[in-house]
Amino acid sequence: AAMDLAYVCEWEKRPKSNHCPSIPLVCAWSCRNLIAFTTDLRNEEEKDLTHMVHIIDTEHPWDVYSVNSGHAEVITCLEWDQSGSRLLSADADGHIKCWSMTDHLANSWENTVGSMVEGDPVVALSWLHNGVKLALHVEKSGASNFGEKFSRVKFSPSLTLFGGKPMEGWIAVTISGLVTVSLLKPNGQVLTSTESLCRLRCRVALADVAFTGGGNIVVATSDGSSTSPVQFYKVCVSVVNEKCKIDTEILPSLFMRCTTDPARKDKYPAITHLKFLARDMSEQVLLCASNQNSSIVECWSLRKEGLPVNNIFQQISPVVGDKQPMILKWRILSATNDLDRVSAVALPKLPISLTNTDLKVANDTKFFPGLGLALAFHDGNVHIVHRLSLQTMAVLYGSSSQRPVDEQTIKRQRTAGPLIHFKAMQLSWTSLALAGIDSHGKLSMLRISPSMGHVLDMNTSLRHLLFLLEYCMVTGYDWWDILLHVQPNMVQNLVEKLHEEYMRQSAALQQVLATRIVAMKASLCKLSSSTIARVCDYHAKLFLIAISCTLKSLLRPHFLNTPDKSPGDRLTEICSKITDIDIDKVMINLKTEEFVLEMTTLQSLQQLIQWVGDFVLYLLASLPNQGSPVRPGHSFLRDGASLGMFRELMVVIRIWGLLKPSCLPVYTATSDTQDSMSLLFRLLTKLWLCCREENHITEPDDTLIDECCLLPSQLLIPNIDWLPINDGIISKLQNKQLVRLQFGKAPGLVGHTVSSQFDAFVRAPGQPKIDHLRRLHLGAYPTEECKSCTRCGCVTMLKSPNKVTAVKQWEQRWIKNCLCGGLWRRMPLSYS
């Protein structure tokens, strides 16, 4: 199927009289896969509409966070910013509010700043453009360099600060024909200015905002009647003497073609939708005109055309004859036939390049994300139509429109009351999913196949998903919507191909994307039972990279004249050069003064140091039975880079132990005289030497395996606290069965086969909980408030128990996002 329902999330049963059918709903989808939406549910006690904004993350839709917005009137617009972490809401009273996360928690929002045009409803709202624009070239999807596949388009920000930094702010259009711009100054001050769009102000029923590459803003308006023209204005924003200044100028306007067509002249009296095809495409606009039961959609584009000049002028002035004067003119690109009445429109956010070759390649390989826009109809159907030709590419029939058989059923259907239809829709950032809010306030998540239902060979489907995964890796967007399409048998291939593509990039880019690709592999491996153990390895690897960076950054050069290499780099260099298996011989080559830290600092790092020690012991002890890849830790035994990091850390810890013995990892040994650190270092070095060169990996020899077999009789092998397997929805959507959920109620996680074989490694519910990032034990019933990651399920305390700078430095690494890049959400205290 080209389109199917993945899940539906509804409110607990409420009496039907609660719905106000006349109220428009809005929703917005951020690049971090948070969805904000409004519903029209009345509150029982107040007998009045509560203007709530609901925010969910798509992986835990039941965990809804409802913000009492404080808007006195209906909310008319919601807009996320480009980073996906701030939200604008505007209402029918002219108030605009900017919401941001409290303490970087995705389920805790506060309104910090705002602006208003008193009593004047806002009809269009947008953040100013920050000048970042990419183009995806489908034609180059086989190229090795990410820079060719996703090229940066020259695009000016709407307004720049000193030094060309884009200025943040928003622009809104009100019903009385005013345009208002608010600028956020770096010091937190807001500069607001309001101007009328043109001298003759008239009612604006619909409007939309787009941006031009030159840094201007284009506003399209309509008074709602199809007999009036659709007007366009150019808006320039500048800052003069610390005040915001707006200049407007009129651009060519247009009349919809259905009003000039004699056959349809008075058929569609109202214009119901007016949208630019993309925020950064001011030269293409989508219009929809409707009557009570049907609609027609048209797509127009703004072109430069030559103006033919009369011969008389050519004789007088030869200059005019040579060069035709150019004018801008709107031309219709395409139009649909008569459709059922449109209730909502969703436009693609994927910035796909629309050159002829790209379109041809997209068509040949059946790669359609970003080329379709979604139309929802009053009869409950949803169509995806091509953004240029408006031809239907995919259809999802609503529950009520499975064609009635005879007259009787038709009559019965008509009396059944209004049909359920989407009143607001949004496409995800890769166009592989569509969210709709229907007239009952229910949220539906639709899956849209990248090939629009065309059957493709495995290789091509993998290439399509890989192309979009790479796009998310480069932009830093969340890739949840791509995971909707990954089947268990694709996982192994996707992970390998992703790694290949990553290895083809420049060293600098690889370093930037290093943690992102590990997080991406982890979330892919969750989707198949054969790769589930590797999820733990990838999360442990992220943890190792972060610890290694933090501990190395604590080392200080001894002399103030700055050396050419930082102590951390020199440590790496010496450890890889000196392959001695004796820890003390490696240690002698380092300048010990660089490792001197305060005692309190060393003591505060003990939990992290303990994790390193435990993990090394666990890995070496699991070497003998390495035949089982279902055990977590397996992939580390062949990962030279990670073993090298562990080896460096062991050396650092050894030196610190000389300064303060109590910061060393604690081992339970059978004999008192044994030097556990040097024993583990010796074995670790032997294992590291087997696989330090990636293309030349040798098997560990028998003596090493024998020595590792003896480890459990010498030292107590610790239990490693692996991350819990995530409680998200994604793994339950694979069998393509519709999942029904309820807001505020976590679903029972039954029937997920993958996690059951995994419970052996994860703590059972009654056991003491652990703070995964601080490695502190929280007890079986934690009393501290915690936050958990929406992507990997990692849990950590909200408030830091330790005030030492080194600990703060560690905590800064994951204060905004989890180490895997996921968003934090506050957990209820009873999470045990």
N, C-alpha and C positions, 0 to 999 in steps of 0.2 A: 504493500500500500504506500501511496505517496505521502499520506498524512494519517496519523492515528492518535487517539487519546492516550497519553501516558498516565496521567493521574488527574483526579478531580478532588478538590478540597472544599468542603462546605461548612457553613456555620451550623451549630446545633439547631435542631428544628425550631423555627420561629413561626408564629401565626402569619398567614398570608397578608393580613391587612398592614403588616409592617412596611411593605415596600411602597415607595413613592415612584411610580413609573415615569413621572415627568422629569426626574432629576438626571442630568448627564453624569456618567461616571468617568473617572480618568485612571490610567495606570501608567507606570513608567518602569523601564527595565534597565538596570545599571550594568556597566561592563564587568562588575564583580559578581554578577548574578544575584543581585538583590532586586526584588520587585516591590514597588510601592503602589498601593491602589486605594481607592475609596469605595465605600458601599453606600447604599441608600437605606440602611436599616434604621427604623425609628427606635428610640429608647422608650421602654415601657413607662418608666416613672415620669419622664419629662414631657411625654406626649409631643416631643419635638425632635427634629433631626439632630443627631450628634455628628459633628463634622470630624470624623476620625480619619487619620491616615494610617493604613495598615502596612507593615513592612515585613516581608518574609525573605529567607534565603531559599533558593529553589531546591536545595538538598534536604531541608527540613521544613517543608511548607506548613506543617501543623503548628510549628513553633512561631506563631504570629506575634508581632509586637505592635500593639495599637497605640498610636500617639494621639492624645486628645489635642487637636491642632490649635485650639483657641481661635479658629476662624469662626466669625459670627454668621457667615453666609456659606452657601454651597461652594465647595472647592472646585475650581474650573480648570486648573492646570497643575501638573506635577512634572518636574524636570530634574534629572540627575546631572551632575557635572561630569566632565570628561574622566575624572579619576574614579568616579563611582562611589565617592565617600560623602558627598554632600547633596542635599535635596532641596529644591525650591518648591514651595506650594503657593498658589494664588487663589483668591476667592472672588465671589460676586460682589464684594464690597470694596474692592480695590486694594486689599491688603496682600502683600507678598512677604513670605517668611522663608528664611534660609535655615535649614536644619543640618546639624552635624552630629557625629557620634560622640557620646560621652565616654571618656576613657577608652576610645577606640573599640567600643563594643557594638556589634551589629544589632543587638536588641536593646539599645539604650540611646535615645536621641534627644537632643535639646535644640531649642531655637535660639540662635545667638544674635543674628542681625536680620533686618528686613527693611521694607520701604512701603509706601502706600500712596494711592491716588484716591482720596476719600470718596467713598460712595460710587465709584466708577468701576463696574465689573471688568476684570481682566479676561481678554479672550485669547491672547497668545503670549507665550513666555519662553525665553531661552537664555541660557548662559551665553556670555560673549565668547567668541571663538578664540582658542589659544594658539592658533597658527600651526597646530600639528595636524598634518593630513598625510595618510598613507594611501597607496594604490596597490591593490592585489592584482598581479598579472597572471591570469590563468595560463596564458601562452608560455610563461616561463616557469611553470610549476615544476619542471624537471631540472631547472638550473641548480647549480650547487650552492650558490651564494644567496643568503637570505636577503641581502641588499638588492638583488635583482628581482626576486619574487615580490618583495614588499618594498616598493621604492617610495622615498619621501617626496611629496609633491610640494612645490614652492607655494606657500600660502601665507599671507600676512595675518597676524592677529588683529582683532577688531581695534585694539588700543594697546600701545606699548608703554612701559615704564622706562626709566633711564636705562640705557644699555640694551634695549630691545627685548626686555623681559615682558611677556604678555601680562596685561592688567586684568584682574578678575572682576567680574560683575555680571549683571543681567540686564536684559531689555524686555519690556512688556508692552503690549498694545491693549488699550481699553475700548470699551464699547462706544464711547463718545468720540473716538477718533484721536485720542492722545497717544503719544509714544513716550514711555518713561524709561530712563536708563539709570541704573545704580552701579557705582564703581566701588569696589572694596579696596581701600588703600592698605598697604602693608602694615600700617599701625593699627588696623582694625576699624578705622573711621569709614563711614559710608558717604559718598558724594552722590546725591540724586538730582536729576534734572528732568523736567517734563515739558514737552513741546507738542503742538498739534501737528498731525501728519501733513495737512495742507491748509490753505487759507479757508477754504469752504469746508468746515468740519461736518461730517455726516455720520450716521450711525454705522458702526462696524459690527456686523453679526459674527463674521468669521474672519480670522486673520492667521497668517503664519509668518515666520521669520527665517531668513537664510543669509548666508555670508558669501562674499565674493573673495577671490584670491587676492585682490588688492586691498583688503582690509575694510571694505564697506559692508553695510548691512542692507538687505533688501526686505521690505515688508509688503506682503500681499494682503489686500482686504476686499471684503465683499459685504454688501448690506443685506445679504440673504435672499435677495430677489434675483431670479435669473434674467430679468429684463434690464437690470442695471449692469454696468461694466464691472469686471474684476479689476481693481486698481492696484498699481505697483508703485512703491516709493523707494528711493535710495536714502538711507539714513547714514550720516557721518557723525561719529562721536569724537570729541576731543576734550582735552583738559586745558582750560585757559585760566591763569591766575588762581589755581587751586579750586576752580569751579568746573563742573561738567557742562559741556556745551554740545547742543544737538543741532545739526543742519539737515534739512530734508529737501528732497527734490523729486519731482514727479517723473516716473518712467512710463513707457508705453503701456496701455491697458488692453483688455480684450473682452469680447462678448463670447459666451459659450456657444458652440456651434449648434447645439440642439435648439437654441432660441431663434436662430436665423434660418433654420431648416423648415420650410413651409409645412411639411408633414407633421412635424413635432412642435409646432410653434408655441402653443400654450400648454403643452402636455406636462412639462416639468417646471412648475412655477418657482420652486425654491432651490437655492444652492445650499447643499447640506454639508459638504466637505470641501475644504480647500487646503492643500498641503504642497509644499515644495517636496520634490522627490528625495532630497537629502538636505541636511542642514548646510552642507557646503556645496550645494548645487542650486544656485539661484536662477539658473536658466531653464529649469524644467519644473513644471507645476502640474499637479493632479487635481481635477475638479470633478465634483459629483453633484448632479442636479436630480431632484426627486419630486414625486407627488405622494399621495397617501399610500399607494402600494407598489410603486416601481421607481427605478432609478436609472440613470445613464452616467457612465464615467468617461471622462475625456482627459487626454494627456497632451499638454502644450509645451512648445519649446521656444526660447527666445533666440532669434538668429539675426546676424548682420546681413542686410540686403542692400544691393545697389539701387539707387533711385534713378529711373530713366529720365533723361533731361530732354526737353523739347529742342528741335533743330535750330530754332531761332537763336537760342542762347549759345549754341555751339559755334555759330558764325561770329557772334560778337566776341566771345571770350574762348579762345582755343584751349585754355587751361582746363575749363570745365569739361570739354569734350574728351580730353585724355583720360581723366580720372573721374569715375562715377562717384557722386557723393553717397556715403553709406548711412543707412538708418537702421535702428533696432526695431524688429517687428516680431510679434508673437505668431507662430504658425502651429496649427494642430498637427500632432504626430500620429495620434491614433484615438479611436473611440470604440466603446463597446456597443453592442445592441442593447435593446431594452432588457434590464435585469430586474430581479426582485428588489424590494427597497433595501438599500444599504444601511446597516446600523453602525458599522465601525470600520476603520481603515487602519492597517499597520504597515509601516514602510521599512524596508531593509536598512540595517545600519552597517552592513559589511561594505567597505569602500572598494567595491570591485571595479577594475578598470573597464571602460566601455568602448575601447577601440574595436574596429572591425575584426582584427585578427584575434583579439581576446574573446570576443563574442563567438567567433567561429569555432575556436578551440573549445570554449565552454560548451557549445552546442554539440560538437563532435564527441567530446568525452562525457557528455551528459552531466556537467558540473553546474548546478543551478543556484547554489546559495548566493544571496545578494542580488539575484536577477528577478526575484519574484516579490510582489507585494500582496498583502492579504486583504480580502474584502469579506466582511461578515454581513449576513443578510437577516432580515426580520423573521424569515421562516426557519432560522436556526442553522442554515448551511454556512460553510466557509469556503471561499475559493481562493486559490493562489493564482494571480495573473502576472504575465510578463510585464516588467516595468516599462518597456518601450512599446511593445505591440498590444498590450492589454489582452493577449489571448490567454485562455484558461490553461493552467499547467497542472493543477491538482484540485480536487474537490473533497470536502468532508461533509457528509450529510448529517444534519442535526437529527436528534432523536425522533422528532415529530414528522419528518418529511419523507419517511420511507413510503413513497407513492401509494396513496389509498387505492383500494381495488375497485370498489363499486360506489354507486350514488350514496348508499346508506352511510358508509364510513365517512364520506365527504361531509355529509350533513352533521354527523356526530362530531367530526373534528372541529367544525366551525364553532360549535357551541362550547367547546372545551376551554374557552378563555384564551388569553394572549399566549403566544408561544414563547419559549425561552430562547433568547438570542444574546449574542455578545454585545455589550454596550461600550466596551473599551477593549482594545487589543494591542499587544506589543510583540514584535519579533525580537528574538535574542540577538546578541552581537555577532553571532556567526550565521544567523538565519536558519539554524537547524531546529529551533523550537519556537513555539508561539504560545503566548499566555493570553487568555481571554477572561474578562470578568463579565458574567452574564446578569440578566435582569433579576436574578435571585441573590446576587452578591457572591455567587460561587466562583471559585477560581479553577479554570481548566488549563492543563498543560498539554499542548499538542506537539507531537514529534513530526518534523518535516524531513523527508528523506532528501539527501543531497542531490540525488539523481531524479527527484520527483517521481519515484516509483519505477523508473526504468531498471530492468534487471541488468546488472553489470557483472563482469568477472571479478573475482576476489581482488586481483591485483589493482584494478582501477578503483574499486571502492576504498581500498586501503590508501591509495594515493590521495583520494579526495579528503579522507579524514586526516591524513598526515599533513596535507597542505594547510588545513585549518588549525591543527594542533601547533604547527610551526608559527602560524600567524599569532596565536595566543601566546606562544612562548616569547615572540619578539615584542609584542605590545604589552605583555604583562596582564592581559585580560584573563578572567576565569574561564576554564574550558569545560564546565559542567555539561553544557548543552551538547558538546561533541560526544561525551561519554554515553549519552542516550542512544547513540547509534553503534556503539562498540559491542560486538558479540564475543562470547568467551573465546571462540576459535581465532579471533583476530588479535588477541592481546599480545601473544608472543611475537608475532610479526611486527605489530606496530611499535613495540618497545625496541626491537632490534633496528628497524628502519629509522626510528626517531634518533637513536644513538648514532647511526651511520651519518645521517644528515648533520647532526650536531658536530661530529668529528670533522666534517668538511669545512667548518667555519674557521675564521681567523682566531688566533690564540686569545686576542683581546675580547672578542665577542663570546668565545667559549667561557671565559672567566666570568663575564657578566651574567651569562645564562646558566652557570654551573648548578646553582641550587634549584632553579626553576625546572630544569629538565629532570632532576631527581624526583621532585615533587610530582611532576607529570607522570613519570614512570610508576610512581607509587600508586597514583589514583587509577592508572590503567590496570595494574596488576591485581587490584581489588576485584576486578570484574570476572576473573576466571579462577576456578578452584585449583588449577594446576600451578598458578603463579602466586597464590595468596601468601605464601611464606615470605616471598620477596618484598611484600609491602613493608614488613617489619624491618627488613634489611635497609630499605631505602630511607625509612624514617630514622633508623639508627645512624645512617650515613649523614643525613642532614644534621643530626645532633652532633656527630663527630666533627664535621666541617666547622660548625659554629663554635664548639669547645676549643678546637685547635686554633681558630682565629683569635678567640678571646684570650686564651692563655698566652699565645705568642705576643699579643699586643701589650701584655703586661710587662714584658721584658724591656729594660731600658739600656741604651748605650751608656757605657761607663764614662767616656770622655764626652765633653759637650761638643767638641768639633765633630760635626755629624759625619759618621762613616758612610761609605758608599752603599752599604747594605744595612738594613735594619737587623737587630739581633735575631728576629724571627726568621728572616731569610737566610742568615748565616747558619742558623741552627739546621734548617732544612738542607742546606748545601753540605754541611759537614756530615750530617747523618746519612746522606745518600752516598757520600764519597767513602766514608769509613765504614766498611761492611763487617767490622769486627763483631763477634758474637758476645764479647765481654762488655757489659754496660760501662764498667769503670774506664775501660780503654777509650771508649767513645767520649766519655765525659771529660777526660783529660784535655781533649782538643778544644774545649769551649772555654770562653772567658767567664769564669764563675762570677765575677763581679756584676755581670749584666743580669744575673738571676736573683740578685738580692732584693727581697721585698719585705714589707713590714710583716711582723708575725701575725697580726690580726687578719691581714689580707690572706696570707697562706691558710690560716685556719678556716676562713670563710669559704675557701674554695674546696674544702675537704670532700663535700658531697660529689662535686664534679670529678675530682681526682679519683674518688672511690669508683665512680661509674667506669672510668677508663680502665682502672685495674681489674674490676670485675669482668668487663667485657672481653679484655684480652684473655683472661683465664677461661672464660666460657668458650671463646673461639678455639683456643688450643685444645681444650678438653673435648670439643666436638669434632676435632680433626679425624680421629680414628674412624668414626662412623659417618664419614663425609659422603657415603653413597646415597644418603637420603636428602634430596633437595626440598623435602617438605618441611624440614626443620628450619626455623629462622636462624640467620647467621651464616647459612650455607654460602651465599655469594661472596662474603668477605674473604673466604679461604682462597679465592682466586683473584682478589682485588688488590694488586700491588700498591696502588696509590693510597688506599685506606690503611693497609698494614703499615706502610711507610709513615703515615700520620701517627698511628698508634705508637710506633717505635720512637718517633721524635718526642711524643708526649711522655713516654716512659723515662726518657733521658732527663727531661725538664723536671719531672716529679722526683726523680732520684736526687737531683741537685737540691731541690727545695726541701727534701727530706733531711738533708744534712743540716739545713738551717733550722727547720722545725719538724722534728720527727713525728709529731702528732698529726701532721697534715697528710702523711702517707696513707695509701689505701690499706685497710685492715683485712688481713687474710687469716683464716683459721687453719693452722698448719699442724701436722701430726708430730713434727719434731721441732724442738725449740731453737736448734742451731741453724736451721735452714734459711738461706737468703732467698726469699720468694721472688723479690723483684728481679734479681739477676737471673734466676732460673727461667722466669717467664720471658725475660728479654732475650735470653739465649735461644729459646725455642721460637719466639716470634721472629727473630732475625733469620733463622734457618728457613722458616716458612716464607718470609718476605723475599729471600733470595731466590726462591723457586719461581716467584711470579712478578718480579719487579719490572721485567720488560714485557709489555703487553702482548707483543706478537711472538714471544718466545717463552711460553710458560712450561715449566717442567713439573713432573709429579714429585711430591715430597718423598724422600727416601724412607726405607723401613725403620732406620734407627730413630728418625724424628717421630714417626708414628708410634714406635714402641715407647719413646719417652713420654709422648702425650698420653698414651694408655696408662702410664703410671701416675699421671697428675691426680686423678680422683683419690688415689691412696695417700698422696702427699698433702693435698690442699682440699678444703671443702669447696665444691663447685657451687657458685652462687646461682640463685634464680634471677634471671634478667626480667625486668618489668617491661614487656613489650607494650606498644600502644594498643589500645582496644581496637577491635575491628569496628569500623565506623557504623553508627546507627542510622546513616542517611538512607535516602529512598532509592538511590541510583541502582543498587544491586537487585532491588526487587522489581525493576522495570524491564528486566532483560527478556522475560518470556512473553513480552508484548501483551500481557493481560492488563486491562485497566485496573489501576489501584484506586480505591475510594478512601479518602481521608477526611478527618474532621479537624477544623481549626481548634487549637488548644488541647488536642488529645494525641499523645504520641501513639503510633500504631503498634500493635504487638508484632515483634519481629519474628513471626513464625515462617517456616518454609524457606528460610535462606540457607541452602545446603552448605554454602561455602564456609560460613562462620562456625558451623557445628564442629567440624574437624579441627578447628583452630582453637577451641576453648581450652585445650590442654596448656597453651602457652600464656593465656591472659588470666588475670586475677578473677576469681569467682566473686559474685556479688557480695558475699558476707565478709570477704577479706579486707584488711586495711587498704585504704586508698593511697595513691602516691601522686605527688606533684611531679609530672613528667619532665619538667624543664629545670626545676631546682633540685630534683632528686631528693625531696624531703618526704617523709612519711606523714600522712595527714590523719591516720587513725581510721577505724572502720566507719565511724560516723563523723565526718569532718565538721568542725564548727566554724571554719574560715570560709568566706565566700570565694568561689572559684569561677574561672572562665574556661570554656572549652572551645576547640577550634572547629569551625564548620566543615573543614575539609578532611582533617586526619583524626579528629576526636581526641587530640592531646589535651590534658587537663593541667591547669596551673592556678596558683592562688592569685586573687586580684591584687591584694596588697603585699608589698614586699616585707618579709620579716626581718631583713638585714639591711643595715644602712652603710655598709662598707663600700667604698668606691668601686672596687673590683667586681663586687656583686652587682652594683648598679650598671656597670659596663656590660655585664653578661645579660642583665634584664633588658637593657636598651635594645638588644638584638631582636627581641620578640615583643616589644611593647605595642607596636602598631599591628603587626600581623604575626601569625604563628611562624615557626621556622620554615614550614612548608608553603607559606604565602597565603594560607587560609585566613578567614576573618574570625575574630574572637566573638563569642557571645557569652553573656553572663549566665551562670547556671543556677537553678534553684538550690537552696541550701540542702534540700533533702535528696540531693542527687545520688546518694548512696542507695 
